[in-house]
Amino acid sequence: MTSVSTLRHGVSLWCPQPTSLRRFDLRPFSHLSSFRRRFSVVASVSSDYANENREFVIVGGGNAAGYAARAFVEHGMADGKLCIVSKEAVAPYERPALTKGYLFPPEKKPARLPGFHTCVGSGGERQTPEWYKEHGIEVIYSDPVTDVDIKSQSLRTSSGKNLKYGSLIIATGCSPARLPERIGGSLPGVHYIRDVSDADSLVVSLERAQKVVIIGGGYIGMEVAAACAGWKLDTTIIFPEEHIMPRLFTSSIAKKYEELYKENSVKFLKGFSIEKLEAGSDGRVAAVFLKDGSIVEADTVIVGIGAKAAVSPFEAVGVNDSVGGIEVDEQFRTQVPGIFAIGDVAAFPLKIYDRVSRVEHVDHARKSAKHCVGSLLGTNTEPYDYLPYFYSRVFEYEGSLRKVWWQFFGDNVGDVIEVGNFDPKLAAFWIDSGNRLKGVFLESGTTEEFGLLPKLARLQPVVDRAKLQTSSTVESALELLKNCIHAEV
């Protein structure tokens, strides 16, 4: 059993608890009655604004925006009432595909639009551009919002459009952290992945690449490296930590995954920091210089070193400095009546652990969107009660040595007990000082086994450590924990 301190998922999920939400003005704006009053004012002003649908405006074109649109449709409140303003040129889509199936080589059937528009990721209807038109939703593409005027309830876009809103939902997501331009962070051949245009550019590079360097050993690094293995490229992952996925994996879990990647010809340079990237004679990146003086050749570099919440130009709405997102309450209301924030950009109360967090994950994007729309329309009064959930799926293309699919639920705090030999199953259980289960990780489980994980993480049953440690298989460990659930209830 290994004792570990609190690990951290992503850039800003597990942060010290910030100050309370005491500065919130939670005076109800009476949901339907008040937004109808606001809309009556908005509707009287028409000629000066570019958006025809201005009762509800969503800023952002990612997963959260797509799922919010579906919620408005389900409530019968979209047709002629909803406008989405996006910096992207395409309708909202399931963003996780960009570092997974989208990067498969051509012969391995890569994912492409319209195949993964929202909401197919949760088994819903595919929301193509035609879907938005059919449901009377106005979508403004390739025109990010640059300014918000809270007093006049209006927005301005980069093209100069003036937009009016009655209720506003901020769903701007995140922007990738970038290497400084002075050290080569913007050289041709250096890629960051956040949207489909980024992924398109990377695919073009992979088609002619020979030596690929991936900077960062987290989600992006692992998923992109697995895709590069499918292209049979010379691939190296460089990161400063001791092992991959340090915010979740223990060293022993990481070792098992690293061995699998090595079997797929992926190399690791652990404990190294980047000094600079240097271009070749053609102007494209040609080498990665490390701070120890060593040099790694590369004709393609992918940077995956985290992300920051895209709060601009909404700082005036209220930003939580501790987690870096727009501060909201348990209904995703900001301190400004009529303005909400959802998905990656929202700093929300994580009720189950009594702290404020910002979660960069598609599951939260989907659930926060649905909850927020219900709150805005007055049909939902329950506080958002989210259970942190993370997963990854890699090496899923034809011909791979082994497909990988793990899930994690809960909080990775306390001591860790690991069960299984990764052939193919592996499980890990985080247990606090009171012997309560706080988090659970499972690789290659069955549908039924994966379905047990959120129940365990939410109930947090008392666990017999000795029995769990002596479990000979993952199946027996999960059966033991299932019995713990029965004992609790």
C-alpha positions in Angstrom: 0.0 0.0 0.0 1.3 3.4 -1.0 0.6 6.5 0.9 0.0 9.5 -1.4 -0.9 13.1 -1.0 -3.8 14.7 -2.8 -3.3 14.4 -6.5 -4.6 16.8 -9.0 -6.6 16.2 -12.2 -5.9 18.8 -15.0 -4.7 22.2 -14.5 -7.1 23.4 -11.8 -9.4 20.7 -10.6 -8.0 19.9 -7.2 -7.1 23.2 -5.8 -7.1 24.5 -2.2 -10.6 25.5 -1.1 -11.0 29.1 -2.1 -13.0 31.7 -0.2 -16.7 31.1 0.1 -19.3 32.4 -2.3 -20.3 35.1 0.1 -20.1 37.9 -2.4 -22.8 36.3 -4.5 -26.1 38.2 -4.9 -28.5 35.3 -5.0 -31.6 37.3 -5.0 -33.9 35.3 -7.3 -34.6 36.9 -10.6 -37.8 34.7 -10.4 -36.7 32.6 -13.4 -39.5 32.7 -15.9 -41.4 35.8 -14.6 -38.3 38.0 -14.4 -36.7 36.9 -17.6 -40.0 37.5 -19.4 -39.9 41.0 -18.0 -36.3 41.4 -19.3 -37.2 40.0 -22.6 -40.1 42.3 -23.1 -37.5 45.1 -22.9 -35.1 43.3 -25.2 -37.8 42.5 -27.7 -38.7 46.2 -28.1 -35.2 46.9 -29.4 -34.6 45.2 -32.7 -33.1 47.3 -35.5 -29.7 47.9 -33.8 -28.8 44.3 -33.1 -27.7 41.5 -35.4 -29.2 38.5 -33.7 -32.8 37.7 -34.4 -33.0 35.2 -31.5 -32.0 37.1 -28.4 -34.1 35.8 -25.5 -31.4 33.3 -24.7 -27.8 33.7 -25.9 -25.0 31.0 -25.5 -21.5 32.2 -26.0 -19.2 29.3 -27.1 -19.5 26.5 -29.6 -18.2 23.4 -27.6 -19.8 20.5 -25.9 -21.5 22.5 -23.2 -23.2 24.8 -25.8 -24.4 21.8 -27.8 -25.9 20.1 -24.8 -27.5 23.3 -23.6 -29.1 23.8 -27.0 -30.6 20.3 -26.7 -31.9 21.1 -23.2 -33.6 24.3 -24.6 -35.2 22.2 -27.4 -36.4 19.6 -24.9 -38.1 22.3 -22.9 -39.7 23.8 -26.0 -37.8 27.0 -25.5 -35.4 27.1 -28.5 -37.4 27.9 -31.6 -37.1 31.6 -32.3 -35.6 32.2 -28.9 -32.0 30.9 -28.8 -28.9 32.2 -30.4 -25.4 30.6 -30.2 -22.3 32.7 -30.8 -19.2 30.6 -31.6 -15.6 31.3 -32.6 -15.6 28.0 -34.5 -16.7 27.5 -38.1 -18.7 24.3 -37.3 -21.6 23.3 -35.1 -20.8 22.0 -31.6 -19.1 18.5 -31.5 -17.8 16.0 -29.1 -14.4 17.4 -28.5 -12.7 14.3 -26.9 -12.6 12.8 -30.4 -10.0 15.2 -31.5 -7.2 13.5 -29.6 -8.5 10.0 -30.1 -10.3 8.8 -33.3 -9.7 11.9 -35.3 -6.0 11.3 -35.3 -6.1 7.8 -36.6 -4.3 7.2 -39.9 -6.6 7.1 -43.0 -6.6 3.3 -43.4 -7.8 3.0 -39.7 -11.1 4.8 -40.3 -10.5 8.1 -38.5 -13.4 10.1 -37.0 -14.7 13.0 -39.1 -17.6 15.4 -38.9 -20.5 15.2 -39.1 -20.0 11.8 -37.4 -19.3 13.2 -33.9 -21.4 16.3 -33.6 -23.1 16.6 -30.2 -25.0 14.9 -28.8 -23.9 11.4 -30.1 -21.4 11.2 -27.2 -24.2 10.4 -24.8 -26.4 8.5 -27.2 -28.5 11.5 -28.3 -29.5 12.9 -31.7 -26.7 14.2 -34.0 -27.0 17.9 -33.9 -25.7 19.0 -37.4 -26.0 22.5 -38.7 -29.3 21.5 -40.2 -30.5 20.4 -36.8 -30.1 23.9 -35.4 -31.9 25.4 -38.4 -34.8 22.9 -38.0 -35.2 23.8 -34.4 -35.2 27.6 -35.1 -31.8 28.2 -33.4 -29.7 31.0 -34.8 -25.9 30.1 -34.8 -23.3 32.7 -35.6 -20.1 31.0 -36.7 -16.5 32.1 -36.7 -17.2 35.3 -34.8 -16.0 35.3 -31.1 -17.4 37.7 -28.6 -14.9 40.4 -27.7 -16.9 42.6 -25.3 -19.9 42.4 -23.0 -21.9 45.3 -21.7 -23.7 44.1 -18.6 -25.7 47.2 -18.1 -27.3 47.2 -21.6 -27.3 43.4 -21.8 -25.4 43.3 -25.0 -22.4 41.7 -26.7 -20.0 42.7 -29.4 -18.3 40.3 -31.7 -14.9 40.5 -33.5 -16.7 41.3 -36.8 -18.4 44.2 -35.1 -21.9 42.6 -34.7 -23.9 44.0 -31.8 -26.0 41.2 -30.1 -28.7 41.6 -27.4 -29.5 39.0 -24.8 -32.2 38.4 -22.2 -30.4 35.6 -20.4 -26.7 34.8 -21.2 -24.9 31.5 -20.8 -21.1 31.6 -21.0 -19.7 28.3 -22.4 -16.4 29.5 -23.7 -14.4 26.5 -22.4 -10.6 26.6 -22.2 -7.6 27.6 -24.3 -4.5 25.5 -24.5 -1.4 26.6 -22.6 1.2 27.6 -25.1 5.0 27.6 -25.1 6.3 31.2 -25.4 6.9 32.4 -28.9 10.5 33.5 -27.9 11.4 29.8 -27.4 9.8 28.6 -30.6 6.3 27.9 -29.4 4.7 29.2 -32.6 7.0 27.7 -35.2 5.5 25.9 -38.1 5.1 22.2 -37.2 4.3 23.0 -33.6 0.7 22.0 -32.7 -1.8 22.6 -29.9 -5.1 20.8 -30.0 -8.3 22.5 -28.9 -10.6 22.5 -31.9 -11.2 20.7 -35.2 -9.0 23.1 -37.2 -6.1 22.3 -34.8 -6.7 18.6 -35.4 -6.9 19.1 -39.2 -3.5 20.9 -39.1 -2.0 18.2 -37.0 -3.2 15.4 -39.4 -1.5 17.2 -42.3 1.7 17.2 -40.3 1.4 13.6 -39.4 0.9 12.6 -43.0 4.5 13.7 -43.7 6.1 13.3 -40.3 8.9 11.0 -39.4 10.0 12.1 -35.9 7.3 13.4 -33.5 7.9 14.9 -30.1 5.0 15.3 -27.6 5.6 17.7 -24.8 3.5 16.8 -21.8 2.7 13.5 -20.1 -1.0 14.0 -19.3 -4.2 13.3 -21.2 -3.1 15.0 -24.4 0.3 13.4 -24.4 -1.0 9.9 -23.8 -3.8 10.1 -26.3 -1.8 11.7 -29.1 1.1 9.3 -28.6 -1.3 6.4 -29.0 -2.5 7.8 -32.2 1.0 8.4 -33.5 1.8 4.8 -32.8 -0.9 3.9 -35.3 0.9 5.9 -37.9 4.1 4.0 -37.0 6.0 7.2 -36.4 9.2 7.7 -34.3 7.4 9.1 -31.2 8.9 10.6 -28.0 7.0 12.0 -25.0 8.9 14.5 -22.9 7.8 15.8 -19.5 9.3 17.1 -16.3 7.5 14.7 -13.9 8.7 11.2 -12.8 5.9 9.3 -14.7 2.9 9.9 -17.0 -0.4 11.1 -15.7 1.0 12.2 -12.3 -2.2 13.9 -11.3 -4.0 10.6 -11.2 -1.7 7.6 -11.7 0.5 6.2 -8.9 4.0 5.4 -10.0 3.2 1.7 -10.2 0.1 2.3 -12.3 2.0 4.6 -14.6 4.8 2.0 -15.0 2.3 -0.5 -16.5 1.0 2.0 -19.0 4.4 3.2 -19.9 5.5 -0.4 -20.6 2.5 -0.8 -23.0 3.4 2.4 -24.8 7.0 1.2 -25.2 5.7 -2.0 -26.7 4.1 0.3 -29.3 7.5 1.9 -29.9 6.8 5.1 -28.0 9.8 6.5 -26.1 9.8 8.5 -22.8 12.1 11.2 -21.6 11.0 11.7 -18.0 12.2 14.4 -15.7 13.2 16.8 -18.6 12.2 20.4 -19.2 12.2 22.3 -22.5 14.8 24.9 -23.2 13.6 25.9 -26.7 12.4 24.7 -30.0 14.5 25.4 -33.1 13.6 25.6 -36.8 15.5 24.0 -39.7 16.4 25.6 -43.0 12.8 25.4 -44.2 11.5 27.3 -41.2 9.7 24.4 -39.7 10.5 23.0 -36.2 13.5 20.6 -36.5 14.7 20.1 -32.9 13.8 20.3 -29.3 16.5 21.5 -26.9 16.3 20.3 -23.3 17.6 22.2 -20.3 20.2 19.5 -19.6 21.8 20.4 -23.0 20.5 17.4 -24.9 18.7 17.7 -28.3 15.9 15.7 -29.7 15.2 15.8 -33.5 11.6 16.4 -34.5 9.7 17.5 -37.6 6.4 17.7 -35.7 5.8 18.8 -32.1 2.6 18.5 -30.2 2.3 20.5 -27.0 -0.1 19.3 -24.3 0.8 21.1 -21.1 -2.6 22.1 -19.8 -5.3 24.7 -20.4 -6.7 27.9 -19.0 -10.3 28.8 -18.7 -11.3 31.3 -21.5 -12.8 33.9 -19.2 -12.1 36.9 -21.4 -14.0 39.2 -22.1 -16.2 38.2 -19.1 -13.9 39.1 -16.2 -16.4 41.7 -15.0 -18.9 39.0 -14.4 -16.7 37.6 -11.6 -13.7 35.3 -11.7 -12.6 33.0 -8.9 -8.8 33.5 -8.7 -8.1 30.2 -6.9 -9.4 28.0 -9.7 -9.3 30.5 -12.6 -12.9 30.2 -13.8 -16.1 32.3 -13.7 -17.6 32.0 -10.3 -21.1 30.5 -10.1 -23.5 29.1 -7.5 -25.0 25.6 -7.4 -27.4 26.6 -10.2 -24.6 28.0 -12.4 -25.8 31.6 -11.8 -23.0 34.2 -11.7 -23.1 37.2 -9.4 -24.8 39.1 -12.3 -28.5 38.3 -12.5 -29.4 36.7 -15.9 -25.8 35.6 -16.6 -24.8 31.9 -16.2 -21.5 29.9 -16.9 -21.2 26.2 -17.6 -18.6 23.6 -18.6 -14.9 24.1 -18.3 -15.1 27.8 -17.6 -17.3 27.5 -14.6 -15.9 27.6 -11.0 -18.7 25.8 -9.2 -19.4 24.4 -5.7 -18.4 20.7 -5.8 -21.0 19.7 -3.2 -19.8 16.2 -2.5 -16.4 17.5 -1.3 -17.4 20.9 -0.1 -15.1 22.9 -2.2 -15.1 25.1 -5.3 -13.7 23.5 -8.4 -13.3 23.9 -12.1 -13.7 20.6 -14.1 -12.3 20.2 -17.6 -14.2 17.2 -18.7 -16.9 16.4 -21.3 -19.1 14.7 -18.6 -19.3 17.9 -16.6 -19.9 19.9 -19.7 -22.9 17.8 -20.6 -24.4 17.7 -17.1 -23.7 21.3 -16.2 -25.4 22.4 -19.4 -28.6 20.4 -18.7 -28.7 21.6 -15.1 -28.1 25.2 -16.0 -30.9 25.3 -18.6 -33.3 23.7 -16.1 -32.4 26.3 -13.5 -32.7 29.2 -15.9 -36.2 28.0 -17.0 -37.3 27.4 -13.5 -37.9 23.7 -13.9 -34.9 22.7 -11.7 -34.4 23.8 -8.1 -32.0 21.1 -6.9 -28.4 22.1 -6.4 -25.8 20.7 -8.8 -24.3 17.6 -7.2 -21.5 16.5 -9.4 -19.4 13.4 -8.9 -15.9 13.8 -10.6 -15.4 11.4 -13.4 -12.5 10.9 -15.8 -11.7 8.4 -18.5 -9.5 7.7 -21.5 -9.7 5.4 -24.5 -6.7 4.8 -26.7 -5.2 2.3 -29.1 -8.7 1.6 -30.4 -7.7 1.4 -34.1 -7.5 -1.8 -36.0 -4.2 -3.6 -35.6 -3.2 -2.2 -32.2 -1.6 -4.5 -29.8 -4.3 -3.8 -27.2 -7.1 -1.4 -26.6 -7.1 0.7 -23.4 -10.1 2.0 -21.6 -10.0 3.2 -18.0 -12.4 5.1 -15.8 -12.0 7.0 -12.5 -14.7 8.2 -10.2 -14.4 10.3 -7.0 -11.5 11.9 -5.2 -7.9 10.7 -5.3 -7.0 11.3 -1.7 -5.6 9.1 1.0 -3.8 5.7 0.6 -4.0 3.6 -2.5 -4.6 -0.1 -2.7 -4.0 -1.6 -6.2 -5.4 -4.9 -7.4 -4.8 -6.8 -10.6 -1.9 -7.3 -13.0 -3.0 -5.2 -16.0 -3.6 -8.4 -18.0 -6.0 -6.9 -18.8 -7.6 -5.6 -15.7 -6.2 -3.3 -13.0 -8.0 -1.5 -10.2 -7.0 1.1 -7.6 -8.9 2.3 -4.6 -8.2 5.5 -2.6 -9.1 5.2 1.1 -9.0 8.0 3.7 -7.9 7.8 7.3 -11.4 6.8 8.4 -11.2 3.8 6.0 -13.8 5.3 3.7 -13.5 4.7 0.0 -12.9 8.1 -1.8 -11.9 7.2 -5.3 -11.9 4.2 -7.6 -10.0 3.5 -10.8 -10.6 0.6 -13.2 -8.9 -0.5 -16.4 -10.6 -2.9 -18.9 -13.7 -3.5 -16.8 -17.0 -4.9 -18.0 -20.1 -2.7 -18.4 -21.4 -3.9 -15.1 -18.1 -3.3 -13.3 -17.8 0.2 -14.7 -21.4 0.8 -13.6 -20.5 0.0 -10.0 -17.8 2.7 -9.8 -19.9 5.8 -9.4 -22.0 4.1 -6.8 -18.9 3.3 -4.8 -17.5 6.8 -5.1 -20.7 8.6 -4.2 -21.6 6.4 -1.2 -18.0 6.2 0.1 -18.5 3.0 2.1 -16.2 1.9 5.0 -13.7 -0.6 3.6 -11.9 -3.5 5.3 -8.4 -2.6 4.2 -6.8 -6.0 5.0 -9.4 -7.9 3.0 -9.1 -5.5 0.1 -5.3 -5.8 0.0 -5.5 -9.6 0.0 -8.0 -9.7 -2.9 -6.5 -12.0 -5.6 -8.4 -10.5 -8.5 -10.1 -7.3 -9.6 -13.4 -9.2 -9.6 -13.1 -10.3 -6.0 -12.1 -6.8 -4.9 -15.2 -5.3 -6.6 -17.4 -8.0 -5.1 -16.0 -7.1 -1.6 -16.8 -3.4 -2.2 -20.3 -4.3 -3.5 -20.9 -6.0 -0.2 -19.7 -2.8 1.6 -22.4 -0.9 -0.2 -25.0 -3.3 1.0 -23.7 -2.9 4.6 -24.0 0.9 4.3 -27.6 0.9 3.2 
